[in-house]
Amino acid sequence: MWSRESRKKWISCWHANTNTDANTHFPRTSLPRPQVAPLLPTILPQWFLISMSRRAVDSGPRKKRHWLGSIPLSWVKGRTQDPLRESHIPGRTDGCSWIWGCAMGYDVTRFQGEVDEDLLCPICSGVLEEPVQAPHCEHAFCNACITQWFSQQQICPVDRSVVTLAHLHPVPRIMRNMLSKLQITCDNAGFGCTAVLRLDQLQSHLRDCQHNPKRPFQCEQGCGLEMPKDEVSSHNCIKHLRSVVQQQQGKVTDLDKTAAENKHQLAEQKRDIQLLKAYMRAIRSANPNLQNLEETIEYNEILEWVNSLQPARVTRWGGMISTPDAVLQAVIKRSLIDSGCPPSIVNDLIENAHERNWPAGLATLETRQMNRRYYENYVAKRIPGKQAVVVMACENQHMGEDMILEPGLVMIFAHGVEEIL
């Protein structure tokens, strides 16, 4: 264990690498030469640094358990390879180097032949992945490695010169070409892939590799679910379809709830509109000078409503119901109100749905049979959702007075009413 004075000298030497006095009292050459000297988590003393050199790790079993970041060095005791290589970490089989919990670099053991040391990352000791370079010292690192490093301190991990993430730039083309020509095994070698290919072809190969356990695979049993290949053996179509049905039921329930709320709001708005119109009519009635204005407004309301209805054609005039009972009249009245019919004419139209109020040309069965040839001249609009039409006087002024009635007629049929599209 270092003395308190030694720890102070370590700190002053580390943070003042240009301080001549600090280097004189505690020269760097007397310190263990680490490949990486990260700032450790706050759970460890600030002076506690661990050498990542192979000699420091492979010097034999230790009695104490040391940690680097979140990785216990007790996992790698007795190993002869790099201490943070994926093969030393339980549960890692993807061939990547790991430090601080982040994947970075390519495992050197995956490459054919020797790999030039200039192509290795000083931080993870793996072959450079997405390499970037410091501008002055020209040291190269994996992009993920140096990004994680700079989250701790803004210096070069090799010579400790001041560098920031913004200063980094891509490595020269010659280094990229050297990396591209390296021969590497597939990531899925553990699953049976024997391919050995250039590093620059690795990603395109992985997308199509038949041994990739995460390659999308569509269920052939009927449900059509697309899943990773390694999950096919545990896939259950019934379980999946049940979850789909439950999701759809939830959506249908939400839509029904929304529709009910919208219907309630629409009904309230219609009531408010009717109250407002009644209030306006009361104001106009109280002022004789506004009578003409009231008639104009009502006429415009009627025209607007009539124009909103769908044109209709009656194919069977013989199916006319000339004496509808009170129940049928109530049903037609509700449909008129729902369609937006002005309240001032709703009752008049319903009264004109019975033959006792019809004009002379339609008053009896005999007269209706005599004038049947004129029926085709009616401009009729269908009452929404019903086998009934409304024949408004404002649209049928070309008909004789014995064939039309103010403000209009309602004709109900057993069948034979079609919309004109």
VOBA-607205 format. One record per residue (C-alpha): chain; x, y, z. Coordinates in nm, 4 decimals. Layout:
BEGIN
+----+----------+----------+----------+
: ch :        u :        v :        w :
+----+----------+----------+----------+
:  A :        X :        Y :        Z :
...
+----+----------+----------+----------+
***
This chain:
BEGIN
+----+----------+----------+----------+
: ch :        u :        v :        w :
+----+----------+----------+----------+
:  A :   0.0000 :   0.0000 :   0.0000 :
:  A :   0.1369 :   0.3422 :  -0.0932 :
:  A :   0.2008 :   0.5983 :   0.1755 :
:  A :  -0.0027 :   0.9136 :   0.1985 :
:  A :   0.2920 :   1.1191 :   0.0739 :
:  A :   0.3320 :   0.8914 :  -0.2292 :
:  A :  -0.0330 :   0.9337 :  -0.3198 :
:  A :   0.0008 :   1.3139 :  -0.3086 :
:  A :   0.3038 :   1.2987 :  -0.5347 :
:  A :   0.1150 :   1.0698 :  -0.7791 :
:  A :  -0.1701 :   1.3162 :  -0.8026 :
:  A :   0.0536 :   1.6180 :  -0.8546 :
:  A :   0.2509 :   1.4315 :  -1.1215 :
:  A :  -0.0621 :   1.3142 :  -1.3042 :
:  A :  -0.2410 :   1.6487 :  -1.3161 :
:  A :   0.0694 :   1.8593 :  -1.3824 :
:  A :   0.2435 :   1.6620 :  -1.6550 :
:  A :   0.4349 :   1.9721 :  -1.7634 :
:  A :   0.5508 :   2.0582 :  -1.4101 :
:  A :   0.9277 :   2.0078 :  -1.3952 :
:  A :   0.9411 :   2.0004 :  -1.0153 :
:  A :   0.6756 :   1.7313 :  -0.9911 :
:  A :   0.8581 :   1.5149 :  -1.2423 :
:  A :   1.1848 :   1.5683 :  -1.0565 :
:  A :   1.0479 :   1.4534 :  -0.7225 :
:  A :   0.8334 :   1.1753 :  -0.8649 :
:  A :   0.9426 :   1.0941 :  -1.2226 :
:  A :   0.7020 :   0.9093 :  -1.4527 :
:  A :   0.9584 :   0.6430 :  -1.5253 :
:  A :   0.9327 :   0.5178 :  -1.1679 :
:  A :   0.5607 :   0.4555 :  -1.2024 :
:  A :   0.3925 :   0.1470 :  -1.3507 :
:  A :   0.3453 :   0.2177 :  -1.7233 :
:  A :  -0.0277 :   0.1636 :  -1.7887 :
:  A :  -0.1802 :   0.1285 :  -2.1336 :
:  A :  -0.4880 :   0.3054 :  -1.9985 :
:  A :  -0.5204 :   0.5318 :  -1.6965 :
:  A :  -0.8914 :   0.6170 :  -1.6667 :
:  A :  -1.0545 :   0.8143 :  -1.3910 :
:  A :  -1.2218 :   0.5467 :  -1.1834 :
:  A :  -1.5791 :   0.5631 :  -1.0468 :
:  A :  -1.6382 :   0.7680 :  -0.7371 :
:  A :  -1.6700 :   0.4518 :  -0.5272 :
:  A :  -1.2862 :   0.4176 :  -0.5423 :
:  A :  -1.0239 :   0.6630 :  -0.4071 :
:  A :  -0.9061 :   0.9099 :  -0.6696 :
:  A :  -0.5422 :   0.7987 :  -0.6345 :
:  A :  -0.6215 :   0.4299 :  -0.6966 :
:  A :  -0.5122 :   0.3359 :  -1.0495 :
:  A :  -0.4785 :  -0.0114 :  -1.1916 :
:  A :  -0.2258 :  -0.1044 :  -1.4541 :
:  A :  -0.3799 :  -0.2737 :  -1.7581 :
:  A :  -0.0489 :  -0.4126 :  -1.8842 :
:  A :  -0.0342 :  -0.7874 :  -1.9253 :
:  A :   0.2487 :  -0.8174 :  -1.6752 :
:  A :   0.0419 :  -0.6435 :  -1.4122 :
:  A :  -0.2540 :  -0.8782 :  -1.4699 :
:  A :  -0.0676 :  -1.2017 :  -1.5336 :
:  A :   0.1703 :  -1.1745 :  -1.2396 :
:  A :  -0.0173 :  -1.4427 :  -1.0537 :
:  A :  -0.3257 :  -1.4799 :  -0.8336 :
:  A :  -0.4124 :  -1.1966 :  -0.6036 :
:  A :  -0.5751 :  -1.2275 :  -0.2675 :
:  A :  -0.7691 :  -0.9020 :  -0.3043 :
:  A :  -1.0428 :  -0.8329 :  -0.5581 :
:  A :  -0.9718 :  -0.5218 :  -0.7684 :
:  A :  -1.2129 :  -0.3405 :  -1.0005 :
:  A :  -1.1684 :  -0.1348 :  -1.3158 :
:  A :  -1.4843 :   0.0649 :  -1.3774 :
:  A :  -1.7602 :  -0.1988 :  -1.3467 :
:  A :  -1.5425 :  -0.5014 :  -1.4433 :
:  A :  -1.3809 :  -0.7068 :  -1.1618 :
:  A :  -1.0226 :  -0.8019 :  -1.2420 :
:  A :  -1.0783 :  -1.1225 :  -1.0468 :
:  A :  -1.2464 :  -1.2516 :  -1.3653 :
:  A :  -0.9171 :  -1.2381 :  -1.5513 :
:  A :  -0.6713 :  -1.3769 :  -1.2974 :
:  A :  -0.4238 :  -1.6148 :  -1.4555 :
:  A :  -0.5125 :  -1.5155 :  -1.8127 :
:  A :  -0.2415 :  -1.4611 :  -2.0706 :
:  A :  -0.4498 :  -1.2522 :  -2.3067 :
:  A :  -0.5611 :  -0.8911 :  -2.2749 :
:  A :  -0.7412 :  -0.8423 :  -1.9438 :
:  A :  -1.0525 :  -0.6803 :  -2.0910 :
:  A :  -1.0982 :  -0.9071 :  -2.3922 :
:  A :  -1.4537 :  -1.0388 :  -2.4285 :
:  A :  -1.3431 :  -1.3977 :  -2.3727 :
:  A :  -1.2631 :  -1.3132 :  -2.0084 :
:  A :  -1.6065 :  -1.1710 :  -1.9344 :
:  A :  -1.8872 :  -1.4161 :  -1.8514 :
:  A :  -2.1741 :  -1.4158 :  -2.0992 :
:  A :  -1.9870 :  -1.2354 :  -2.3808 :
:  A :  -1.9555 :  -1.4315 :  -2.7047 :
:  A :  -1.9659 :  -1.1614 :  -2.9740 :
:  A :  -1.5908 :  -1.1186 :  -3.0095 :
:  A :  -1.5757 :  -0.7539 :  -2.8998 :
:  A :  -1.3456 :  -0.5947 :  -2.6416 :
:  A :  -1.5285 :  -0.4454 :  -2.3443 :
:  A :  -1.4412 :  -0.1663 :  -2.1046 :
:  A :  -1.6777 :   0.0362 :  -1.8842 :
:  A :  -1.9590 :  -0.1783 :  -2.0213 :
:  A :  -1.9216 :  -0.0540 :  -2.3827 :
:  A :  -1.8429 :  -0.2743 :  -2.6859 :
:  A :  -1.5464 :  -0.1493 :  -2.8886 :
:  A :  -1.2720 :  -0.2833 :  -3.1151 :
:  A :  -1.2369 :  -0.6193 :  -3.2918 :
:  A :  -1.0847 :  -0.9167 :  -3.1092 :
:  A :  -0.7318 :  -0.9760 :  -3.2408 :
:  A :  -0.7831 :  -1.3531 :  -3.2247 :
:  A :  -1.0462 :  -1.3296 :  -3.4999 :
:  A :  -0.7929 :  -1.2184 :  -3.7610 :
:  A :  -0.5808 :  -1.4345 :  -3.9884 :
:  A :  -0.2068 :  -1.3864 :  -3.9337 :
:  A :  -0.0337 :  -1.1111 :  -3.7414 :
:  A :  -0.1945 :  -0.7704 :  -3.7022 :
:  A :   0.0279 :  -0.4637 :  -3.7151 :
:  A :   0.0479 :  -0.2950 :  -3.3759 :
:  A :  -0.0313 :   0.0394 :  -3.5388 :
:  A :  -0.3782 :  -0.0990 :  -3.6127 :
:  A :  -0.4543 :  -0.1721 :  -3.2466 :
:  A :  -0.6469 :   0.0636 :  -3.0202 :
:  A :  -0.4360 :   0.1693 :  -2.7166 :
:  A :  -0.7474 :   0.1742 :  -2.5000 :
:  A :  -0.9163 :  -0.1619 :  -2.5672 :
:  A :  -0.6185 :  -0.3378 :  -2.7321 :
:  A :  -0.8502 :  -0.4568 :  -3.0083 :
:  A :  -0.8237 :  -0.3898 :  -3.3796 :
:  A :  -0.9478 :  -0.0387 :  -3.4531 :
:  A :  -1.3210 :  -0.0045 :  -3.5156 :
:  A :  -1.4442 :   0.3211 :  -3.6714 :
:  A :  -1.0984 :   0.4696 :  -3.6067 :
:  A :  -1.0327 :   0.8360 :  -3.5346 :
:  A :  -0.7036 :   1.0163 :  -3.4814 :
:  A :  -0.5728 :   1.2897 :  -3.2527 :
:  A :  -0.4504 :   1.5860 :  -3.4601 :
:  A :  -0.1015 :   1.6477 :  -3.3132 :
:  A :   0.0240 :   1.3213 :  -3.1666 :
:  A :  -0.1567 :   1.1216 :  -3.4412 :
:  A :  -0.2535 :   0.8404 :  -3.2047 :
:  A :  -0.5508 :   0.6401 :  -3.3346 :
:  A :  -0.8378 :   0.4994 :  -3.1281 :
:  A :  -1.1736 :   0.3315 :  -3.1725 :
:  A :  -1.4411 :   0.5987 :  -3.1935 :
:  A :  -1.6420 :   0.4445 :  -2.9077 :
:  A :  -1.3294 :   0.3989 :  -2.6920 :
:  A :  -1.2053 :   0.7561 :  -2.7155 :
:  A :  -1.5565 :   0.8982 :  -2.6775 :
:  A :  -1.5960 :   0.7087 :  -2.3511 :
:  A :  -1.2459 :   0.8162 :  -2.2473 :
:  A :  -1.3217 :   1.1850 :  -2.3074 :
:  A :  -1.6263 :   1.1591 :  -2.0844 :
:  A :  -1.3736 :   1.1159 :  -1.8018 :
:  A :  -1.0847 :   1.3441 :  -1.9035 :
:  A :  -0.9749 :   1.5584 :  -2.1979 :
:  A :  -0.6233 :   1.4224 :  -2.2596 :
:  A :  -0.4664 :   1.1693 :  -2.4933 :
:  A :  -0.4536 :   0.8299 :  -2.3164 :
:  A :  -0.1089 :   0.7570 :  -2.4655 :
:  A :   0.1017 :   1.0713 :  -2.4147 :
:  A :  -0.1456 :   1.2717 :  -2.2040 :
:  A :  -0.1404 :   1.5728 :  -2.4318 :
:  A :  -0.4500 :   1.7955 :  -2.4253 :
:  A :  -0.7091 :   1.6725 :  -2.6772 :
:  A :  -1.0874 :   1.7121 :  -2.7002 :
:  A :  -1.3511 :   1.5198 :  -2.8908 :
:  A :  -1.3915 :   1.8083 :  -3.1348 :
:  A :  -1.0237 :   1.7838 :  -3.2329 :
:  A :  -1.0486 :   1.4245 :  -3.3581 :
:  A :  -1.0610 :   1.3457 :  -3.7284 :
:  A :  -1.0678 :   1.0261 :  -3.9402 :
:  A :  -0.7458 :   0.8301 :  -3.9787 :
:  A :  -0.5512 :   0.8587 :  -4.3073 :
:  A :  -0.6639 :   0.6610 :  -4.6097 :
:  A :  -0.3592 :   0.4325 :  -4.5964 :
:  A :  -0.4552 :   0.3162 :  -4.2472 :
:  A :  -0.8150 :   0.2627 :  -4.3558 :
:  A :  -0.6920 :   0.0549 :  -4.6491 :
:  A :  -0.4726 :  -0.1532 :  -4.4193 :
:  A :  -0.7688 :  -0.2195 :  -4.1927 :
:  A :  -0.9960 :  -0.3049 :  -4.4857 :
:  A :  -0.7557 :  -0.5714 :  -4.6132 :
:  A :  -0.7395 :  -0.7609 :  -4.2835 :
:  A :  -0.8980 :  -1.1081 :  -4.2975 :
:  A :  -1.1494 :  -1.1629 :  -4.0173 :
:  A :  -1.3808 :  -1.4462 :  -3.9163 :
:  A :  -1.7565 :  -1.3921 :  -3.9030 :
:  A :  -1.9222 :  -1.2776 :  -3.5799 :
:  A :  -2.1353 :  -1.5917 :  -3.6055 :
:  A :  -1.8434 :  -1.8348 :  -3.6066 :
:  A :  -1.9723 :  -1.9758 :  -3.2791 :
:  A :  -2.3001 :  -2.0629 :  -3.4543 :
:  A :  -2.1375 :  -2.2507 :  -3.7414 :
:  A :  -2.0307 :  -1.9838 :  -3.9908 :
:  A :  -1.6871 :  -2.0614 :  -4.1364 :
:  A :  -1.6563 :  -1.7496 :  -4.3537 :
:  A :  -1.3274 :  -1.5582 :  -4.3538 :
:  A :  -1.3533 :  -1.2255 :  -4.5316 :
:  A :  -1.2076 :  -0.8784 :  -4.5579 :
:  A :  -1.2918 :  -0.6444 :  -4.2733 :
:  A :  -1.4622 :  -0.3956 :  -4.5053 :
:  A :  -1.6996 :  -0.6742 :  -4.6198 :
:  A :  -1.7958 :  -0.7847 :  -4.2696 :
:  A :  -2.1087 :  -0.5720 :  -4.2245 :
:  A :  -2.2602 :  -0.6675 :  -4.5602 :
:  A :  -2.1895 :  -1.0332 :  -4.4844 :
:  A :  -2.3532 :  -1.0110 :  -4.1401 :
:  A :  -2.6758 :  -0.8789 :  -4.2915 :
:  A :  -2.7106 :  -1.1922 :  -4.5053 :
:  A :  -2.5316 :  -1.4490 :  -4.2888 :
:  A :  -2.7464 :  -1.7614 :  -4.2627 :
:  A :  -2.5929 :  -1.8441 :  -3.9231 :
:  A :  -2.6890 :  -1.5125 :  -3.7657 :
:  A :  -2.9109 :  -1.6039 :  -3.4670 :
:  A :  -3.0773 :  -1.2615 :  -3.4872 :
:  A :  -3.1580 :  -1.2818 :  -3.8575 :
:  A :  -3.5292 :  -1.2037 :  -3.9148 :
:  A :  -3.7327 :  -1.5200 :  -3.9684 :
:  A :  -4.1036 :  -1.5382 :  -4.0523 :
:  A :  -4.3148 :  -1.8026 :  -3.8825 :
:  A :  -4.4307 :  -2.0677 :  -4.1279 :
:  A :  -4.6973 :  -2.2147 :  -3.8994 :
:  A :  -4.9629 :  -1.9606 :  -3.9928 :
:  A :  -4.9293 :  -1.6570 :  -3.7664 :
:  A :  -4.6771 :  -1.4807 :  -3.9912 :
:  A :  -4.4825 :  -1.3257 :  -3.7024 :
:  A :  -4.1318 :  -1.2073 :  -3.7890 :
:  A :  -3.8841 :  -1.2894 :  -3.5124 :
:  A :  -3.5111 :  -1.3540 :  -3.4600 :
:  A :  -3.4039 :  -1.6965 :  -3.5769 :
:  A :  -3.2913 :  -1.8074 :  -3.2307 :
:  A :  -3.6436 :  -1.7509 :  -3.0928 :
:  A :  -3.8192 :  -1.9798 :  -3.3413 :
:  A :  -3.7853 :  -2.2893 :  -3.1224 :
:  A :  -3.9677 :  -2.1216 :  -2.8322 :
:  A :  -4.2295 :  -1.9496 :  -3.0494 :
:  A :  -4.5968 :  -2.0295 :  -2.9877 :
:  A :  -4.8408 :  -1.9162 :  -3.2573 :
:  A :  -5.1458 :  -1.9395 :  -3.0313 :
:  A :  -4.9789 :  -1.7303 :  -2.7622 :
:  A :  -4.8777 :  -1.4681 :  -3.0170 :
:  A :  -5.2200 :  -1.4539 :  -3.1818 :
:  A :  -5.3868 :  -1.4307 :  -2.8420 :
:  A :  -5.1732 :  -1.1281 :  -2.7583 :
:  A :  -5.2609 :  -0.9734 :  -3.0966 :
:  A :  -5.6332 :  -1.0264 :  -3.0328 :
:  A :  -5.6016 :  -0.8742 :  -2.6865 :
:  A :  -5.4270 :  -0.5710 :  -2.8301 :
:  A :  -5.6967 :  -0.5301 :  -3.0943 :
:  A :  -5.9681 :  -0.5651 :  -2.8316 :
:  A :  -5.8022 :  -0.2926 :  -2.6297 :
:  A :  -5.7921 :  -0.0659 :  -2.9340 :
:  A :  -6.1581 :  -0.1385 :  -3.0160 :
:  A :  -6.2554 :  -0.0572 :  -2.6578 :
:  A :  -6.0685 :   0.2724 :  -2.6743 :
:  A :  -6.2311 :   0.3589 :  -3.0083 :
:  A :  -6.5783 :   0.2755 :  -2.8743 :
:  A :  -6.5145 :   0.4982 :  -2.5751 :
:  A :  -6.3957 :   0.7807 :  -2.7976 :
:  A :  -6.6959 :   0.7403 :  -3.0291 :
:  A :  -6.9362 :   0.7536 :  -2.7341 :
:  A :  -6.7703 :   1.0704 :  -2.6045 :
:  A :  -6.7853 :   1.2324 :  -2.9476 :
:  A :  -7.1518 :   1.1381 :  -2.9855 :
:  A :  -7.2307 :   1.2900 :  -2.6470 :
:  A :  -7.0443 :   1.6096 :  -2.7339 :
:  A :  -7.2229 :   1.6308 :  -3.0693 :
:  A :  -7.5625 :   1.5985 :  -2.9022 :
:  A :  -7.4738 :   1.8760 :  -2.6584 :
:  A :  -7.3582 :   2.1004 :  -2.9403 :
:  A :  -7.6798 :   2.0405 :  -3.1324 :
:  A :  -7.8841 :   2.1342 :  -2.8259 :
:  A :  -7.6793 :   2.4497 :  -2.7816 :
:  A :  -7.7336 :   2.5417 :  -3.1455 :
:  A :  -8.1089 :   2.4900 :  -3.1172 :
:  A :  -8.1232 :   2.7059 :  -2.8043 :
:  A :  -7.9239 :   2.9752 :  -2.9788 :
:  A :  -8.1542 :   2.9697 :  -3.2805 :
:  A :  -8.4614 :   2.9869 :  -3.0566 :
:  A :  -8.3104 :   3.2847 :  -2.8753 :
:  A :  -8.2429 :   3.4592 :  -3.2043 :
:  A :  -8.5994 :   3.3970 :  -3.3239 :
:  A :  -8.7339 :   3.5405 :  -2.9999 :
:  A :  -8.5272 :   3.8547 :  -3.0458 :
:  A :  -8.6406 :   3.8945 :  -3.4062 :
:  A :  -9.0064 :   3.8408 :  -3.3132 :
:  A :  -8.9858 :   4.1152 :  -3.0501 :
:  A :  -8.8799 :   4.3680 :  -3.3132 :
:  A :  -9.1245 :   4.4101 :  -3.6069 :
:  A :  -8.8511 :   4.5689 :  -3.8154 :
:  A :  -8.6637 :   4.2405 :  -3.8108 :
:  A :  -8.9459 :   4.0286 :  -3.9551 :
:  A :  -8.8123 :   4.0384 :  -4.3101 :
:  A :  -8.4637 :   3.9609 :  -4.1839 :
:  A :  -8.6022 :   3.6658 :  -3.9889 :
:  A :  -8.7726 :   3.5243 :  -4.2963 :
:  A :  -8.4544 :   3.5598 :  -4.5007 :
:  A :  -8.2464 :   3.3860 :  -4.2359 :
:  A :  -8.4966 :   3.0995 :  -4.2033 :
:  A :  -8.5121 :   3.0588 :  -4.5805 :
:  A :  -8.1316 :   3.0405 :  -4.5976 :
:  A :  -8.1306 :   2.7806 :  -4.3199 :
:  A :  -8.3800 :   2.5691 :  -4.5127 :
:  A :  -8.1771 :   2.5929 :  -4.8332 :
:  A :  -7.8583 :   2.4982 :  -4.6497 :
:  A :  -8.0249 :   2.1920 :  -4.4980 :
:  A :  -8.1869 :   2.0834 :  -4.8256 :
:  A :  -7.8561 :   2.1103 :  -5.0090 :
:  A :  -7.6935 :   1.8858 :  -4.7499 :
:  A :  -7.9337 :   1.5982 :  -4.8302 :
:  A :  -7.8625 :   1.3350 :  -5.0929 :
:  A :  -8.0757 :   1.3503 :  -5.4129 :
:  A :  -8.3109 :   1.0519 :  -5.4421 :
:  A :  -8.5116 :   0.8614 :  -5.7011 :
:  A :  -8.8321 :   0.6647 :  -5.6329 :
:  A :  -8.8543 :   0.3470 :  -5.8394 :
:  A :  -9.1838 :   0.2180 :  -5.6951 :
:  A :  -9.4416 :   0.4886 :  -5.6394 :
:  A :  -9.6979 :   0.2219 :  -5.5691 :
:  A :  -9.5227 :   0.1484 :  -5.2393 :
:  A :  -9.6131 :   0.4892 :  -5.0955 :
:  A :  -9.7475 :   0.4889 :  -4.7359 :
:  A : -10.0016 :   0.7709 :  -4.7415 :
:  A : -10.1386 :   0.7202 :  -4.3882 :
:  A :  -9.8378 :   0.6581 :  -4.1585 :
:  A :  -9.9161 :   0.5895 :  -3.7931 :
:  A :  -9.7798 :   0.7902 :  -3.5007 :
:  A :  -9.4845 :   0.5550 :  -3.4441 :
:  A :  -9.3665 :   0.5810 :  -3.8043 :
:  A :  -9.4101 :   0.9576 :  -3.7977 :
:  A :  -9.2013 :   0.9778 :  -3.4793 :
:  A :  -8.9222 :   0.7746 :  -3.6436 :
:  A :  -8.9194 :   1.0025 :  -3.9480 :
:  A :  -8.9252 :   1.3123 :  -3.7244 :
:  A :  -8.6182 :   1.1893 :  -3.5350 :
:  A :  -8.4365 :   1.1346 :  -3.8650 :
:  A :  -8.5257 :   1.4859 :  -3.9808 :
:  A :  -8.3909 :   1.6373 :  -3.6592 :
:  A :  -8.0706 :   1.4294 :  -3.6766 :
:  A :  -8.0153 :   1.5425 :  -4.0353 :
:  A :  -8.0131 :   1.9078 :  -3.9254 :
:  A :  -8.3626 :   2.0102 :  -4.0339 :
:  A :  -8.4471 :   2.3617 :  -3.9080 :
:  A :  -8.6754 :   2.3270 :  -3.6024 :
:  A :  -8.9150 :   2.5846 :  -3.7424 :
:  A :  -9.0314 :   2.3468 :  -4.0185 :
:  A :  -8.9917 :   2.0011 :  -3.8577 :
:  A :  -9.3481 :   1.9801 :  -3.7286 :
:  A :  -9.4905 :   2.1208 :  -4.0525 :
:  A :  -9.3116 :   1.8562 :  -4.2567 :
:  A :  -9.4331 :   1.5749 :  -4.0308 :
:  A :  -9.7926 :   1.6997 :  -4.0562 :
:  A :  -9.7507 :   1.7005 :  -4.4349 :
:  A :  -9.6499 :   1.3327 :  -4.4250 :
:  A : -10.0200 :   1.2292 :  -4.4056 :
:  A : -10.2556 :   1.2417 :  -4.7054 :
:  A : -10.5130 :   1.4421 :  -4.5112 :
:  A : -10.2826 :   1.7456 :  -4.5426 :
:  A : -10.1671 :   1.6828 :  -4.8998 :
:  A : -10.2588 :   1.9180 :  -5.1872 :
:  A : -10.5522 :   1.8393 :  -5.4175 :
:  A : -10.3414 :   1.6539 :  -5.6725 :
:  A : -10.2356 :   1.3988 :  -5.4071 :
:  A : -10.5307 :   1.4010 :  -5.1691 :
:  A : -10.6907 :   1.0694 :  -5.2751 :
:  A : -10.5796 :   0.7435 :  -5.4319 :
:  A : -10.7740 :   0.8238 :  -5.7504 :
:  A : -10.6094 :   1.1645 :  -5.7987 :
:  A : -10.2674 :   1.0174 :  -5.7276 :
:  A : -10.3198 :   0.7533 :  -5.9958 :
:  A : -10.4338 :   1.0206 :  -6.2421 :
:  A : -10.1293 :   1.2426 :  -6.1722 :
:  A :  -9.8742 :   0.9632 :  -6.1461 :
:  A :  -9.7115 :   1.0695 :  -6.4735 :
:  A :  -9.6024 :   1.3943 :  -6.3036 :
:  A :  -9.4200 :   1.2228 :  -6.0169 :
:  A :  -9.0982 :   1.1903 :  -6.2145 :
:  A :  -9.0766 :   1.5705 :  -6.2234 :
:  A :  -9.0387 :   1.5965 :  -5.8450 :
:  A :  -8.7003 :   1.7042 :  -5.7064 :
:  A :  -8.6765 :   1.4733 :  -5.4058 :
:  A :  -8.4125 :   1.4434 :  -5.1311 :
:  A :  -8.3722 :   1.1302 :  -4.9254 :
:  A :  -8.4212 :   1.1409 :  -4.5498 :
:  A :  -8.0972 :   0.9786 :  -4.4230 :
:  A :  -8.1273 :   0.6104 :  -4.3413 :
:  A :  -8.4998 :   0.5848 :  -4.4225 :
:  A :  -8.7206 :   0.4749 :  -4.7109 :
:  A :  -8.8614 :   0.8280 :  -4.7291 :
:  A :  -8.8069 :   1.1484 :  -4.9262 :
:  A :  -8.8719 :   1.5153 :  -4.8653 :
:  A :  -9.0114 :   1.7233 :  -5.1521 :
:  A :  -8.9440 :   2.0891 :  -5.0671 :
:  A :  -9.1431 :   2.3753 :  -5.2191 :
:  A :  -8.8284 :   2.5837 :  -5.2697 :
:  A :  -8.6952 :   2.3184 :  -5.5118 :
:  A :  -9.0250 :   2.2318 :  -5.6828 :
:  A :  -9.1658 :   2.5648 :  -5.7924 :
:  A :  -9.1995 :   2.4199 :  -6.1424 :
:  A :  -9.4756 :   2.1890 :  -6.0124 :
:  A :  -9.8369 :   2.3077 :  -6.0021 :
:  A : -10.0011 :   2.4308 :  -5.6831 :
:  A : -10.2067 :   2.1121 :  -5.6653 :
:  A :  -9.8853 :   1.9025 :  -5.6499 :
:  A :  -9.6783 :   2.0835 :  -5.3852 :
:  A :  -9.7256 :   2.2321 :  -5.0388 :
:  A :  -9.5352 :   2.4793 :  -4.8191 :
:  A :  -9.2772 :   2.4276 :  -4.6801 :
:  A :  -9.2683 :   2.0809 :  -4.8348 :
:  A :  -9.3993 :   1.7225 :  -4.8371 :
:  A :  -9.2695 :   1.4067 :  -4.6711 :
:  A :  -9.3390 :   1.0864 :  -4.8656 :
:  A :  -9.2789 :   0.7536 :  -4.6915 :
:  A :  -9.2400 :   0.4278 :  -4.8865 :
:  A :  -9.2236 :   0.0602 :  -4.8052 :
:  A :  -8.9390 :   0.0215 :  -5.0563 :
:  A :  -8.8046 :   0.1658 :  -5.3798 :
:  A :  -8.6111 :   0.4742 :  -5.2610 :
:  A :  -8.2598 :   0.5023 :  -5.4085 :
:  A :  -7.9937 :   0.7687 :  -5.3741 :
:  A :  -7.8644 :   0.9348 :  -5.6904 :
:  A :  -7.4846 :   0.9280 :  -5.6721 :
+----+----------+----------+----------+
***
